[in-house]
Amino acid sequence: MTKPHLALLAAAALSSGTSSSFVGAFAPPAALAPPSTTTIASPATLFAAAPDGGEDARPPLSSLVSRVAVAGATGRTGKLVVRELLARNVPVLALVRDAAKAADVLDPTDDKLTIRVTDLGSEADVVAALNGDGGSKCDAAIWAATGFSDAPDQSVLTKLKAVFGLATNASGTIDAVGLPAMGEGLAKSPRRTLVKGGDKSDNSGALPKVVMLSSAGVTRPEWSEEKKEALEGCAGIPIVRLNPFGILGVKKESEDKLRSCGVDYCIFRPGGLNDKWPSHQRPIFSQGDVAVGRINRDDVAQILVDLLSTPEATGKTFEGVSVANSEGYYPPAASIGPALERLTLDGENGGKGPSEEVVRATYALMQQLLPGEKQEAAQLAMGQTYEQLDKGETGRLGVRGKEDVPTAFADVGVAETAAS
């Protein structure tokens, strides 16, 4: 299918009212007049306030959970998740590999924080942690762990050893063992709802018990050659083209295991994690694994925590990037719920999620949100930014097709290499 045909399909889907898997966390304004150029709120205010100045009416997360377990709590995203939960007065159980390191990265003086050394490769240890050995039980969890450490202070050699271990024993990774154990450990706990003491048999209002941080691109290596060619702008990006050690397949299998373990879940697949990208930006959610772009790690952490109180996310898998909003035209909405409500449940369409027509229409739209001027993600080398591509500069890992993949992967990890 050609790009013009894709564009026409996208336009047709939108104009006919067909359900689309491309949504922003906002409702379009009634008029197209720009906001006042004399009174633009600060980013913090824009992030907290609803577009009409009102507040989100949902109950605070601290009233909806007793304790949240965070796997990967000392990682670059995990520590931000812990910080966000504590800021919302939510008790946290940090599942870590190294207690001394956790004491440095986290705040052990916070009485809402419990640090527990946990083997995420042991089903029994994960379940024991959730069941509260030595403390209160957890009724929700956020999986922010990877098959190797993403800590910036680890040596390249240490990370490479972990990556090569992943290549030789994918079925034994923490994603393959710890994540489904977490789901099974919480599957039989009482259903979480927005109303405390509400109808626990009402599936429509169920809140996620397990929120998984995955990565955009996990399904693309398995696409047909025709689909890869038609959707080259997302199938040809470096992490998919190279797929070092089959890491994307490991993530996909872990997602499948979570879906099948009977727990109320949601799976969030961010685009390229980029700490230099502006934070507190409007997230754009989509489905079909066609999203390419950037999102700041701070925003990912906020979304992961928000999902715990968002019933519209339960039973869904979706991607997310953000729109850099320098002038205040597109502030984040007060709640991500309305955007996620428009997305498709994983169980719909015979368990396939959104239809292929919707996926291709979504792709045509998402490609217009790529950073840079060329907007040709498939031309990127791993480690090369969109800005370097525009200027004809070589990225830090060499030219396309000759990248130093093992070092790159150990240095940043799967989410960072999803797109530069």
C-alpha positions in Angstrom: 0.0 0.0 0.0 1.5 3.4 -1.0 1.8 6.4 1.3 -1.0 8.3 -0.5 -3.3 5.4 -0.1 -2.4 5.2 3.6 -3.1 8.9 4.0 -6.5 8.6 2.3 -7.4 5.6 4.5 -6.5 7.7 7.6 -8.6 10.5 6.4 -11.5 8.2 5.6 -11.4 6.6 9.0 -11.5 9.9 10.8 -14.1 11.5 8.6 -16.5 8.5 8.8 -16.3 8.2 12.5 -14.5 4.9 12.4 -12.9 3.9 15.7 -9.2 4.8 15.4 -6.3 3.6 17.5 -4.6 7.0 17.4 -5.7 9.4 20.2 -4.2 12.2 22.1 -4.9 12.8 25.7 -7.2 15.7 24.9 -10.5 16.6 23.4 -10.3 18.9 20.3 -11.4 22.5 21.0 -14.7 23.8 19.7 -12.9 26.6 17.9 -9.5 26.8 16.3 -8.5 30.1 17.7 -5.0 29.9 19.4 -4.6 30.5 23.1 -3.8 34.0 24.3 -0.2 35.0 23.5 -0.1 37.2 26.6 -1.0 34.7 29.3 0.6 31.3 28.9 0.7 29.2 32.1 3.8 27.5 33.3 4.5 23.9 32.3 3.7 22.7 35.9 0.3 24.5 35.8 -0.5 23.2 32.4 0.3 19.6 33.5 -1.9 19.8 36.5 -4.9 21.7 35.3 -7.7 20.7 33.0 -8.1 22.7 29.8 -11.1 24.6 31.2 -9.2 25.3 34.5 -11.0 22.6 36.4 -9.5 19.7 38.3 -9.7 15.9 37.6 -12.5 14.6 39.7 -11.0 11.1 40.2 -10.2 10.1 43.8 -6.5 10.3 44.8 -4.5 7.2 44.2 -3.7 6.9 47.9 -7.3 6.1 48.5 -7.4 3.3 45.9 -4.3 1.2 46.9 -2.8 0.0 50.1 0.7 -0.6 48.8 2.3 -0.7 45.3 5.2 -3.0 44.5 7.7 -1.5 42.0 10.0 -3.9 40.1 13.2 -2.3 38.9 12.9 0.4 41.5 16.5 1.6 41.2 16.5 1.8 37.4 16.4 5.2 35.6 12.6 4.9 35.1 11.8 2.8 38.2 13.3 5.3 40.6 11.1 8.0 39.1 8.1 5.8 39.5 8.9 5.3 43.2 9.3 9.1 43.6 6.0 9.8 41.9 4.1 7.2 44.1 5.6 8.6 47.3 4.7 12.2 46.2 1.1 11.0 46.0 1.3 9.6 49.5 1.2 6.0 48.3 3.1 3.3 50.3 5.8 1.6 48.1 7.5 -1.8 48.2 10.7 -1.3 46.2 11.9 -4.7 44.7 15.6 -4.3 44.2 18.8 -6.4 43.6 21.2 -4.4 45.8 20.0 -2.9 49.1 23.1 -0.6 49.4 22.5 0.8 46.0 18.8 1.3 46.7 19.7 3.2 49.8 21.7 5.6 47.6 19.2 5.9 44.8 16.0 6.0 46.8 15.1 7.8 50.1 15.2 5.1 52.8 14.1 7.7 55.4 10.6 7.9 53.9 8.4 5.9 56.2 6.1 5.0 53.2 9.0 3.2 51.5 10.0 -0.4 52.1 13.1 -1.7 50.3 13.2 -5.4 49.8 16.0 -7.4 48.1 14.1 -9.6 45.7 15.1 -12.2 43.1 12.8 -11.3 40.1 14.0 -14.5 38.5 12.3 -16.5 41.3 8.6 -17.0 41.2 8.4 -17.9 44.8 10.4 -14.8 46.0 8.2 -12.5 43.9 5.0 -13.9 45.3 6.4 -13.8 48.9 7.2 -10.2 48.4 3.7 -9.4 47.2 2.1 -11.3 50.1 3.9 -9.1 52.6 6.5 -11.3 54.3 7.6 -8.9 57.0 5.0 -6.2 56.1 1.6 -5.4 54.6 0.5 -7.0 51.3 0.6 -5.3 48.0 -2.6 -4.9 46.0 -1.0 -3.4 42.8 2.4 -3.4 41.1 4.3 -1.6 38.4 6.8 -3.6 36.4 9.7 -1.2 35.4 12.4 -3.8 35.3 14.5 -5.0 32.3 16.4 -8.2 31.7 19.6 -6.3 32.6 20.4 -3.3 34.7 19.8 0.1 33.2 21.7 1.9 36.0 24.1 4.5 34.6 26.9 3.6 37.0 27.2 0.0 35.9 30.3 -0.8 33.8 29.8 -1.7 30.1 31.4 -5.1 30.8 28.8 -5.9 33.5 26.0 -4.9 31.2 27.4 -6.8 28.3 27.5 -10.0 30.5 23.8 -9.5 31.3 22.9 -8.9 27.7 24.8 -12.0 26.5 23.1 -14.0 29.3 19.8 -12.8 27.8 20.8 -14.1 24.4 21.6 -17.6 25.7 18.7 -18.0 28.3 15.8 -15.8 27.2 13.3 -18.1 28.9 15.1 -17.5 32.2 15.0 -13.7 32.2 13.3 -11.7 34.9 10.7 -10.6 32.3 9.8 -14.2 31.5 9.7 -15.3 35.1 9.1 -12.4 37.5 6.4 -10.6 35.5 4.0 -13.5 35.2 4.7 -14.4 38.8 3.7 -10.9 39.7 0.5 -11.2 37.7 -0.4 -14.6 39.2 0.4 -13.4 42.7 -2.1 -10.6 42.4 -4.7 -12.3 40.2 -6.7 -13.7 43.1 -6.7 -10.5 45.2 -9.9 -8.4 45.4 -10.7 -6.4 42.3 -9.6 -2.8 42.4 -12.2 -0.2 41.5 -12.5 3.6 41.6 -15.1 3.2 44.4 -13.7 1.7 47.5 -15.9 -1.1 48.6 -17.7 -1.0 45.2 -19.0 -4.0 43.1 -15.9 -6.2 42.8 -17.7 -8.3 40.1 -18.1 -5.3 37.8 -15.4 -5.8 35.1 -16.2 -2.5 33.4 -14.8 -0.5 36.3 -11.8 -2.6 37.2 -8.5 -0.9 37.7 -5.2 -2.4 36.7 -3.5 -4.5 39.3 -0.3 -4.8 37.2 1.0 -2.1 35.0 3.8 -3.2 32.7 6.4 -1.0 31.2 7.3 -2.6 27.8 8.6 -0.9 24.6 7.4 0.2 21.3 8.5 -2.2 18.5 8.1 -5.5 20.2 5.9 -7.0 17.5 7.5 -5.6 14.4 10.2 -8.3 13.9 7.4 -10.8 13.3 5.5 -8.7 10.8 5.2 -10.0 7.2 7.6 -8.6 4.6 4.7 -6.9 2.9 3.7 -5.1 6.2 7.3 -4.2 7.0 7.7 -2.6 3.6 4.4 -0.8 3.8 5.1 0.5 7.3 8.8 1.0 6.8 8.8 4.2 8.9 8.4 2.1 12.1 9.5 -1.4 10.9 12.9 0.0 9.7 14.1 1.8 12.8 17.4 0.7 14.3 16.2 -1.4 17.2 13.8 -3.4 15.0 16.2 -3.7 12.1 19.0 -5.0 14.4 16.9 -6.5 17.2 20.1 -7.4 19.2 19.9 -10.8 21.0 16.2 -11.0 20.1 15.3 -8.7 23.0 12.1 -7.5 21.3 10.8 -11.1 21.1 11.6 -11.6 24.9 9.5 -8.5 25.7 6.6 -9.7 23.5 6.6 -13.1 25.1 6.5 -11.5 28.5 3.5 -9.4 27.5 1.7 -12.5 26.3 2.4 -14.2 29.6 1.0 -11.3 31.5 -2.2 -11.2 29.4 -2.8 -14.9 30.0 -2.3 -15.1 33.8 -5.8 -13.8 34.7 -4.9 -10.5 36.4 -6.3 -7.1 35.5 -3.5 -5.5 33.7 -2.4 -2.9 31.2 0.7 -2.7 29.1 2.4 0.6 28.1 4.9 0.7 25.3 6.7 4.1 25.2 8.6 5.3 22.2 12.3 6.3 22.6 13.1 7.4 26.1 14.9 10.7 25.8 15.8 12.7 28.9 16.7 15.7 26.7 13.1 15.8 25.3 10.9 18.3 27.1 9.0 16.8 30.0 5.4 17.6 31.1 4.2 17.2 27.6 1.0 15.9 26.1 1.1 12.2 25.5 -0.2 10.7 22.2 -1.4 7.2 22.7 -1.9 4.7 19.8 -2.3 1.0 19.2 -1.0 -1.5 16.6 2.7 -1.0 17.5 3.3 1.7 14.9 4.4 4.6 17.2 7.8 6.1 16.6 9.0 9.2 18.4 10.2 10.4 21.8 9.0 10.8 25.3 10.7 12.0 28.5 11.3 9.5 31.2 9.6 11.8 33.8 6.4 11.6 31.7 6.6 7.9 31.4 6.8 7.5 35.2 3.8 9.8 35.6 1.8 7.8 33.1 2.7 4.5 34.7 1.4 5.8 38.1 -1.7 7.4 36.5 -2.6 4.1 35.0 -3.2 2.6 38.4 -6.3 4.8 38.8 -7.4 4.6 35.2 -10.1 1.9 34.5 -10.1 2.8 30.8 -6.6 1.3 30.6 -7.5 -2.2 31.9 -7.1 -5.0 29.5 -5.3 -2.8 26.9 -1.9 -2.5 25.3 -0.9 0.8 23.8 2.1 2.9 22.7 2.9 6.4 23.7 5.1 9.3 22.5 4.8 13.0 23.4 4.4 16.2 21.5 6.9 18.9 22.4 4.8 21.9 23.5 7.0 24.9 23.7 4.2 27.5 23.3 1.5 26.0 25.5 -1.0 25.2 22.7 -1.2 21.5 23.6 -1.1 21.1 27.4 -1.6 17.6 28.9 -5.1 16.9 29.9 -6.2 16.5 33.5 -6.8 12.8 33.0 -5.5 10.3 30.4 -8.7 8.3 30.9 -10.8 9.8 28.0 -8.0 9.2 25.5 -7.5 5.6 26.6 -11.2 4.9 26.6 -11.2 5.2 22.8 -8.6 2.4 22.5 -9.4 -1.2 21.8 -9.3 -4.0 24.3 -6.7 -6.7 23.7 -9.5 -9.3 23.6 -11.4 -7.6 20.8 -11.2 -8.7 17.1 -10.6 -12.3 18.0 -7.8 -11.3 20.4 -6.0 -9.4 17.8 -6.8 -5.9 19.1 -7.4 -3.1 16.5 -8.0 -4.1 12.9 -5.3 -4.0 10.2 -7.1 -1.1 8.5 -7.1 0.9 11.7 -3.4 0.1 12.3 -2.4 1.3 8.9 -4.4 4.5 9.2 -2.8 5.1 12.6 0.6 4.6 11.1 -0.1 7.3 8.4 -1.0 9.8 11.1 1.8 8.9 13.6 4.5 9.4 10.9 3.6 13.0 10.8 4.5 13.4 14.5 8.1 12.3 14.0 10.8 14.8 15.2 13.1 16.5 12.8 12.6 17.8 9.3 13.3 14.7 7.2 11.0 12.5 9.3 12.6 9.4 8.0 13.1 7.1 11.0 14.1 4.2 8.9 17.2 6.1 7.7 18.5 6.4 11.3 21.6 4.5 12.5 21.4 3.3 16.1 22.7 6.1 18.3 21.9 8.8 15.7 19.4 11.5 16.5 16.8 12.9 14.1 18.6 16.2 14.3 21.9 14.6 13.2 20.1 12.9 10.4 18.8 16.3 9.2 22.3 17.8 9.3 24.0 14.7 7.6 26.0 14.0 10.8 27.1 10.5 11.8 25.7 9.3 15.1 27.9 8.2 18.1 27.8 4.5 17.2 28.8 4.9 13.5 27.1 4.8 10.2 23.9 2.9 9.5 24.6 -0.8 9.0 28.0 -0.7 10.9 26.8 0.3 14.4 28.6 -1.0 17.5 25.4 -2.8 18.6 26.5 -4.8 21.8 28.1 -1.7 23.4 25.1 0.5 22.4 22.6 -2.0 23.8 24.4 -2.4 27.1 24.9 1.3 27.4 21.2 2.4 27.0 18.8 -0.6 26.6 15.8 -1.4 24.5 13.6 1.6 25.3 16.3 4.2 24.6 17.1 2.6 21.3 13.5 2.4 20.1 14.1 5.8 18.5 16.6 8.5 18.9 
